[in-house]
Amino acid sequence: MLRRINLTTQIMIGMVLGIIVGQLYRSTHPDPEDLKAFSHGIQIFSDIFLRLIKMIIAPLVFSLLLVGIAKVGDFKTVGRIGLKTIIYFTVAALLAMVVGLIIVNVVEPGKALNLQQVARDGVATKPFDAREFITHIFPESVVDSMAHNQILPIIIFVLFFGVATAAIHEKGKIIIDFFDSVSHVMLKVTAYVMKLAPLGVFGAITAVITEKGLGVLSGYLTIIVSFFIGLLIFVFGILLIICLVMRIKFFSLLSHVREPMLLAFTTASSEAAMPKTILGLERFGCPNRIVSFVLPLGYSFNLDGSIMYMIFATISIAQAYGMEISFAQQISMMLILLISSKGMAGVPRASLVVIASMLQIFNIPAEGLTLLLAIDWLLDMGRACTNVIGNAVATAVISKWEGEMGEPETELKE
């Protein structure tokens, strides 16, 4: 029966059951110590799920980032268009993260969850030490870094390894092919691990409701509304301004990709909307050679909604546990995400792995990840739709930049 129910529905069921079980236990066991003991015990489900997530972080980041660097290396062969595409993707990603940072710092949605008392024992917090942070980036042993899931040293090693692999040309192709296969295996492992997400959500929600009561649920609404406000600001603020500067008819573009936008929103998958996005962009006037180059790359390197969510979610979780993230740390998060998300953005649920690695880097309680996963399905709908719009704008910008933008069709064909 469970095989017929998709993962999103299973997660929702896990959330509802967690609320019911947590509230029932809370109403029948008034002793605070009893509630704390039950909460601690039931959270074994989320503990197991989080350990499995941490298990896949290092190999998944290593393989996907290495293959991603190889793709960037291929940009040299396409010259001018490739360089312009890289520049635009980088600027768009930074702007998306800036919007996410502004929203999360102004509204502080994570504080609505107020999970300080639910934080598990052994989760330590310490002040940001710039010298320790910088020296930690450079690994003494990449094997040790992978064993301890130290993502920053792994990224540094992969950057050197990827550049060196590209430098030996044909001899490096076998290495790229090998790690491309490894990345596909790790994606399959990720899919297996994600099947346990409903249990992880059940354990986390039950534990929180048991200790905090139903009042904590109002915090979810704050997070949902705040994030969607951020997406709207990015689409109708940042992307609209970019189109105005480039003299691109923004609302005409949206009308040409309205079907893939709706498909992405309802299925929570921007990849599912790709075929219709291609058709819509060509009808808008973008040449096929640019669409066929920019759009596929955009689905790996330019998912604006996803990268905004990664930094929004990370800081929201920190806020939920009463942690203060300094300006310097937030800038560091942006730079880390700018690199670590490349090649992972188009992978289903990959944002979960990236966020988990960010939580570990900045010593933020990982338990908050399973709590956020309970509403991830709804946030994912907004992310997917924004990703489609962001890639449509990127393709139109490169087309205009190249002076190859044609006239849009006046009547949209079915």
C-alpha positions as CSV (number, residue, x, y, z in Angstrom):
1,M,0.0,0.0,0.0
2,L,2.8,2.4,0.9
3,R,4.3,1.9,-2.5
4,R,1.2,3.5,-4.0
5,I,1.6,6.6,-1.8
6,N,4.2,9.1,-2.9
7,L,6.9,10.3,-0.6
8,T,5.3,13.7,-0.1
9,T,2.1,12.1,1.1
10,Q,3.9,9.7,3.4
11,I,5.8,12.7,5.0
12,M,2.5,14.5,5.5
13,I,1.0,11.3,7.1
14,G,4.1,11.1,9.3
15,M,3.6,14.7,10.4
16,V,-0.1,14.3,11.2
17,L,0.6,11.0,13.2
18,G,3.4,12.8,15.0
19,I,1.1,15.6,16.0
20,I,-1.6,13.2,17.2
21,V,0.7,10.9,19.1
22,G,2.6,13.8,20.7
23,Q,-0.6,15.6,21.9
24,L,-2.2,12.4,23.1
25,Y,0.8,11.5,25.2
26,R,1.1,15.1,26.5
27,S,-2.5,15.2,27.6
28,T,-2.3,11.9,29.4
29,H,1.1,12.3,31.1
30,P,1.3,15.6,32.9
31,D,4.7,14.9,34.6
32,P,7.4,17.0,32.8
33,E,10.1,14.3,33.4
34,D,7.9,11.7,31.9
35,L,7.3,13.9,28.8
36,K,11.0,14.5,28.5
37,A,11.8,10.8,28.7
38,F,9.2,9.9,26.1
39,S,10.4,12.7,23.8
40,H,14.0,11.5,24.1
41,G,12.9,7.9,23.3
42,I,10.7,8.5,20.3
43,Q,13.3,10.7,18.7
44,I,15.3,7.6,17.9
45,F,13.5,7.6,14.5
46,S,14.7,11.0,13.6
47,D,18.2,10.1,15.0
48,I,18.5,7.1,12.7
49,F,17.3,9.1,9.7
50,L,19.8,12.0,10.4
51,R,22.7,9.5,10.8
52,L,21.8,8.0,7.4
53,I,21.7,11.5,5.9
54,K,25.2,12.3,7.4
55,M,26.4,8.9,6.0
56,I,25.8,10.0,2.4
57,I,27.0,13.6,2.7
58,A,30.8,13.2,2.0
59,P,30.6,10.7,-1.0
60,L,27.6,12.6,-2.6
61,V,29.3,16.0,-2.3
62,F,32.6,14.7,-3.5
63,S,31.3,12.9,-6.6
64,L,28.7,15.5,-7.6
65,L,31.0,18.5,-7.1
66,L,33.8,16.8,-9.1
67,V,31.5,16.1,-12.0
68,G,30.1,19.6,-11.7
69,I,33.6,21.1,-11.9
70,A,34.2,18.9,-15.0
71,K,31.1,20.5,-16.6
72,V,32.4,24.0,-15.8
73,G,35.7,23.0,-17.4
74,D,33.8,22.1,-20.6
75,F,32.6,25.7,-20.8
76,K,36.0,26.7,-22.2
77,T,35.2,24.8,-25.4
78,V,32.1,26.9,-26.0
79,G,33.9,30.2,-25.3
80,R,31.9,33.4,-25.0
81,I,28.5,32.0,-24.3
82,G,29.8,29.7,-21.6
83,L,31.6,32.6,-19.9
84,K,28.5,34.8,-20.0
85,T,26.4,31.9,-18.6
86,I,28.8,31.3,-15.7
87,I,28.7,35.0,-14.8
88,Y,24.9,35.2,-14.9
89,F,24.4,32.0,-12.9
90,T,26.9,33.3,-10.2
91,V,25.2,36.7,-10.0
92,A,21.7,35.3,-9.9
93,A,22.7,32.8,-7.1
94,L,24.2,35.6,-5.0
95,L,21.1,37.8,-5.5
96,A,18.8,34.9,-4.5
97,M,20.8,34.2,-1.4
98,V,20.9,38.0,-0.5
99,V,17.1,38.1,-0.7
100,G,16.8,34.9,1.5
101,L,19.2,36.5,4.0
102,I,17.3,39.7,4.2
103,I,14.0,38.0,4.7
104,V,15.3,35.5,7.3
105,N,17.1,38.3,9.3
106,V,14.2,40.8,9.2
107,V,11.3,38.4,9.9
108,E,13.3,35.8,12.0
109,P,10.8,33.0,11.2
110,G,12.8,30.4,13.0
111,K,12.2,32.0,16.4
112,A,8.5,31.3,16.1
113,L,9.4,27.6,16.6
114,N,11.2,28.4,19.9
115,L,13.0,25.0,20.3
116,Q,15.7,26.0,22.8
117,Q,14.4,23.6,25.4
118,V,14.1,20.8,22.9
119,A,17.7,20.9,21.8
120,R,19.5,17.6,22.6
121,D,22.2,17.2,25.1
122,G,25.7,17.4,23.7
123,V,24.9,20.1,21.1
124,A,27.5,22.7,21.8
125,T,27.7,26.2,20.6
126,K,30.8,28.4,20.5
127,P,31.7,31.8,19.2
128,F,32.9,32.2,15.7
129,D,36.7,32.1,15.4
130,A,37.9,33.4,12.0
131,R,41.4,32.0,12.3
132,E,40.2,28.5,13.2
133,F,37.5,28.6,10.5
134,I,40.0,29.5,7.8
135,T,42.7,27.0,8.8
136,H,40.1,24.3,9.1
137,I,39.2,24.8,5.4
138,F,42.5,23.4,4.3
139,P,42.7,19.6,5.0
140,E,45.6,17.8,6.4
141,S,44.1,14.5,5.2
142,V,41.0,14.3,2.9
143,V,40.4,10.8,4.2
144,D,40.1,12.1,7.7
145,S,37.9,15.0,6.5
146,M,35.5,12.5,4.8
147,A,35.5,10.3,7.8
148,H,34.3,13.2,10.0
149,N,32.1,14.8,7.3
150,Q,34.1,18.0,7.3
151,I,32.6,19.4,4.1
152,L,34.8,22.5,3.6
153,P,38.1,20.6,3.5
154,I,36.5,18.1,1.1
155,I,35.4,21.0,-1.2
156,I,38.9,22.4,-1.2
157,F,40.4,19.0,-2.1
158,V,37.8,18.4,-4.9
159,L,38.6,21.9,-6.4
160,F,42.3,21.0,-6.7
161,F,41.4,17.4,-7.8
162,G,38.9,18.6,-10.4
163,V,41.2,21.2,-11.9
164,A,44.1,18.7,-12.0
165,T,41.8,16.1,-13.7
166,A,40.7,18.6,-16.3
167,A,44.4,19.6,-16.9
168,I,45.4,16.1,-18.0
169,H,42.6,16.1,-20.7
170,E,41.8,12.7,-22.1
171,K,43.7,10.8,-19.4
172,G,41.3,12.4,-16.8
173,K,38.2,11.3,-18.7
174,I,38.2,7.9,-17.1
175,I,38.3,9.5,-13.6
176,I,35.3,11.8,-14.5
177,D,33.4,8.8,-15.9
178,F,34.1,6.8,-12.7
179,F,32.9,9.6,-10.4
180,D,29.9,10.2,-12.6
181,S,29.0,6.6,-12.0
182,V,29.6,7.0,-8.3
183,S,27.4,10.1,-8.2
184,H,24.5,8.1,-9.8
185,V,25.0,5.3,-7.2
186,M,24.9,7.9,-4.4
187,L,21.8,9.4,-5.8
188,K,20.2,6.0,-5.7
189,V,21.4,5.6,-2.1
190,T,19.9,9.0,-1.3
191,A,16.6,7.8,-2.7
192,Y,16.7,4.8,-0.5
193,V,17.5,6.9,2.6
194,M,14.7,9.3,1.8
195,K,12.2,6.5,2.0
196,L,12.8,6.7,5.8
197,A,12.0,10.4,5.8
198,P,8.4,9.9,7.0
199,L,9.7,8.0,10.1
200,G,12.2,10.7,10.7
201,V,9.5,13.4,10.5
202,F,7.2,11.3,12.8
203,G,9.9,11.0,15.5
204,A,10.9,14.7,15.3
205,I,7.3,16.0,15.3
206,T,6.1,13.7,18.1
207,A,9.1,14.7,20.3
208,V,8.5,18.4,19.8
209,I,4.7,18.3,20.3
210,T,5.2,16.2,23.4
211,E,7.4,18.8,25.0
212,K,6.1,22.0,23.5
213,G,2.5,21.4,22.7
214,L,0.5,22.3,19.6
215,G,1.5,26.0,19.9
216,V,4.7,25.2,18.1
217,L,2.8,24.6,14.9
218,S,2.1,28.3,14.5
219,G,5.8,28.7,13.8
220,Y,5.5,26.7,10.6
221,L,3.0,29.2,9.2
222,T,5.5,32.0,9.8
223,I,8.3,30.1,8.0
224,I,6.0,29.2,5.1
225,V,4.7,32.8,4.6
226,S,8.2,34.3,5.0
227,F,9.8,32.0,2.4
228,F,7.1,32.6,-0.2
229,I,7.4,36.4,0.4
230,G,11.1,35.9,-0.3
231,L,10.4,34.0,-3.6
232,L,7.9,36.7,-4.7
233,I,10.4,39.5,-4.0
234,F,13.1,37.6,-6.0
235,V,10.8,37.0,-9.0
236,F,8.9,40.3,-9.2
237,G,11.8,42.4,-7.8
238,I,15.2,41.0,-8.8
239,L,14.3,39.1,-12.0
240,L,11.9,41.9,-13.2
241,I,14.7,44.5,-12.8
242,I,17.1,42.3,-14.7
243,C,14.6,42.0,-17.5
244,L,14.0,45.7,-17.5
245,V,17.7,46.4,-17.7
246,M,18.1,43.9,-20.6
247,R,14.9,45.2,-22.3
248,I,13.2,41.8,-22.0
249,K,9.4,41.7,-21.8
250,F,9.2,40.0,-18.4
251,F,5.4,39.4,-18.3
252,S,5.4,38.2,-21.9
253,L,8.1,35.8,-20.9
254,L,6.0,34.5,-18.0
255,S,3.0,34.0,-20.2
256,H,5.1,31.8,-22.6
257,V,6.3,29.6,-19.7
258,R,3.1,29.7,-17.6
259,E,2.4,26.0,-18.3
260,P,5.8,24.7,-17.1
261,M,5.5,27.1,-14.1
262,L,2.2,25.5,-13.1
263,L,3.5,22.0,-13.8
264,A,6.6,22.7,-11.6
265,F,4.4,24.1,-8.8
266,T,1.9,21.2,-8.8
267,T,4.5,18.5,-9.1
268,A,7.2,20.2,-7.0
269,S,9.7,19.3,-9.8
270,S,11.3,21.9,-12.0
271,E,12.9,19.0,-14.1
272,A,9.4,17.7,-15.0
273,A,8.7,21.1,-16.6
274,M,11.8,21.2,-18.7
275,P,10.4,20.0,-22.1
276,K,7.6,22.6,-22.0
277,T,10.0,25.3,-20.8
278,I,12.1,24.7,-23.9
279,L,9.1,25.1,-26.2
280,G,8.0,28.2,-24.4
281,L,11.4,29.9,-24.6
282,E,11.7,29.1,-28.3
283,R,8.2,30.6,-28.9
284,F,9.3,33.6,-26.9
285,G,12.1,34.2,-29.4
286,C,15.2,32.5,-27.8
287,P,17.3,30.6,-30.4
288,N,17.4,26.9,-30.1
289,R,21.2,26.8,-29.8
290,I,21.2,29.0,-26.7
291,V,18.2,27.3,-25.2
292,S,19.7,23.9,-25.6
293,F,22.9,25.1,-24.0
294,V,21.8,27.4,-21.2
295,L,18.7,25.6,-20.0
296,P,20.1,22.1,-19.2
297,L,23.1,23.8,-17.4
298,G,20.6,25.9,-15.5
299,Y,19.0,22.8,-14.1
300,S,22.2,21.9,-12.4
301,F,23.8,25.3,-11.7
302,N,21.1,27.9,-11.6
303,L,18.2,26.9,-9.4
304,D,17.5,30.2,-7.7
305,G,14.6,29.1,-5.5
306,S,16.6,26.1,-4.2
307,I,19.7,28.0,-3.2
308,M,17.6,30.7,-1.5
309,Y,15.9,28.0,0.5
310,M,19.2,26.4,1.6
311,I,20.4,29.6,3.3
312,F,16.9,30.5,4.5
313,A,16.4,27.1,6.1
314,T,19.9,26.9,7.7
315,I,19.5,30.2,9.5
316,S,15.9,29.5,10.4
317,I,16.9,26.3,12.1
318,A,19.6,28.3,14.0
319,Q,17.1,30.8,15.1
320,A,14.7,28.1,16.3
321,Y,17.4,27.0,18.7
322,G,18.1,30.5,19.8
323,M,21.5,30.7,18.1
324,E,23.0,33.9,16.8
325,I,24.6,33.7,13.4
326,S,27.0,36.6,12.9
327,F,27.2,38.6,9.7
328,A,30.7,37.1,9.0
329,Q,29.2,33.6,9.3
330,Q,26.3,34.4,7.0
331,I,28.7,35.6,4.3
332,S,30.7,32.4,4.8
333,M,27.5,30.4,4.3
334,M,26.8,32.2,1.0
335,L,30.3,31.5,-0.3
336,I,30.1,27.8,0.8
337,L,26.7,27.4,-0.8
338,L,27.8,29.0,-4.0
339,I,30.3,26.2,-4.4
340,S,28.8,23.2,-2.6
341,S,25.4,23.5,-4.3
342,K,26.8,23.3,-7.8
343,G,25.9,20.1,-9.5
344,M,23.5,19.2,-6.6
345,A,20.8,21.7,-7.2
346,G,18.8,19.6,-9.7
347,V,18.9,16.5,-7.6
348,P,15.7,15.6,-5.8
349,R,16.0,16.3,-2.1
350,A,19.6,17.2,-2.5
351,S,19.0,20.5,-0.7
352,L,18.4,18.4,2.4
353,V,22.0,17.0,2.1
354,V,23.4,20.5,1.5
355,I,21.5,21.9,4.5
356,A,22.7,19.0,6.7
357,S,26.3,19.7,5.8
358,M,25.8,23.5,6.5
359,L,24.3,22.6,9.9
360,Q,27.4,20.5,10.7
361,I,29.8,23.2,9.6
362,F,28.3,25.9,11.8
363,N,27.5,23.5,14.7
364,I,23.7,24.0,14.5
365,P,21.5,21.2,15.9
366,A,20.7,18.8,13.1
367,E,17.3,17.8,14.7
368,G,15.8,21.0,13.2
369,L,16.3,19.5,9.7
370,T,13.7,16.8,10.3
371,L,11.2,19.4,11.7
372,L,11.6,21.5,8.6
373,L,11.3,18.5,6.4
374,A,7.6,18.2,7.6
375,I,6.8,21.3,5.5
376,D,9.4,20.9,2.9
377,W,6.9,19.5,0.4
378,L,5.0,22.8,0.4
379,L,8.1,25.0,0.2
380,D,9.4,22.7,-2.6
381,M,6.4,23.7,-4.8
382,G,7.4,27.4,-4.5
383,R,11.1,26.5,-5.1
384,A,10.3,24.5,-8.2
385,C,8.2,27.2,-9.8
386,T,10.9,29.9,-9.0
387,N,13.5,27.6,-10.6
388,V,11.6,27.5,-13.8
389,I,11.2,31.3,-13.9
390,G,14.9,31.8,-13.0
391,N,16.1,29.6,-15.8
392,A,13.7,31.1,-18.3
393,V,15.1,34.6,-17.5
394,A,18.6,33.3,-17.6
395,T,18.1,31.9,-21.1
396,A,16.4,35.1,-22.3
397,V,19.2,37.2,-20.8
398,I,21.9,35.2,-22.6
399,S,19.9,35.3,-25.9
400,K,19.6,39.1,-25.6
401,W,23.3,39.4,-24.5
402,E,24.3,37.6,-27.7
403,G,22.0,39.7,-29.8
404,E,20.0,36.7,-31.0
405,M,16.6,37.3,-29.4
406,G,13.8,37.0,-31.9
407,E,10.2,38.3,-31.8
408,P,7.9,36.3,-29.5
409,E,4.9,34.5,-31.1
410,T,1.7,36.5,-30.5
411,E,-0.5,33.4,-30.1
412,L,0.6,30.5,-27.9
413,K,0.1,27.1,-29.5
414,E,-1.0,24.2,-27.5
